[in-house]
């Protein structure tokens, strides 16, 4: 008899409950230097906060924001800045000097 395993879809947005969760999640994505991952993380955070409200606060269309903030998306930098501001998140620069990661 073959035993079947049932799975449930996993959505990061369901687990981003606090501002600290959201900031840590985006920070981890930024560490990877992968634009698709960063865009998707911003999308997950925006969905956790409510994409309609984030889009309105950023002055962007909800549907275009969904598309831009996906793994396949390629958001313009001004879009990233508008979204982070709408999310209440500030991007900061730090030196890579002495950082062992690539």
N, C-alpha and C positions, 0 to 999 in steps of 0.2 A: 504494500500500500504506500503510495506516494503522499507524503505530508506536504500540504500547501502552506506557504507562509504568506500572510497578508501584510501589506505595508500601507503606510499613510504618507501622503505628500508632506514634505517638510518645507516650511517657509520661514526664512530667517526673520521676516517682519513680525511673525508671531512671537518671537523671543526677544525683541528689542523693546523692553518695557520702560527703561529709564534713560535719561540724558546720558548718564555714564555708560550704559550699554551701547548706545548709539555712537558715542565718541570713540569708545574702545574698538568697536566694530569697524568704523571708518579708518581709524588709525592702523589697524591690522591690515586692511586692504591697501592703504597707502604704502605700507612697508614692502609690499610685493612689487611695486613699480609696474603694475599691469592695469592699463586704462580700462579694459573690459571689466575687471574685477572691481575697480574703484567706482565705475559708473553703476555697476550692479549693486554695490554696497549703498551708494547714494539712493538708488531706487528702492532698495529694501527699507532704508530709513524713512524715505518719503512715504512709502506705503504704510509703515508703522505709525507715522504721524497723520496720515490722511493725504493721499496724493492730490485730491481736489483742492484742499486748503493750501498745500505747499505750492502747487502750480499757481494758484491765485496770488499768494504772497510773493512769488518769484516773478510774476507778470508773464507767465508762460502758459501755453495750452496744455491741458492735462494729457491728451492723447500723444502729443509730440514729446512730452516729458517722459511718459511711459516708454516710448520708443528710444529716446536718448539715453535713459537710465536703465539700460538692459545690458547683458553681457555682449550683445552684438552692437550696441549703441556706440556712437562716437560723438559725445557731447562737445560743443565748443567750450572753450575755457570760460567765456562769459556766462554760459549756462551753468557750469559747475559753481562759479562764484555766486550767481543769483540763487541757486538751490541751497548752497551751504548757508547763505545768509538767511533764507527763508526757514531753514531748519534750525537756525540759532547756533550754528557750528562755525567756528573760526579755523581756517587753515593757517598753520604756522610753519615757518622754515627753521630747520636746524642743520647744523654742519654734519657732513658725513665723515669728517676727519676723526679717525680712531674708531669708526664703526666697522665691525668685522663682517657685516653682511655685504653682499655684492652691490 
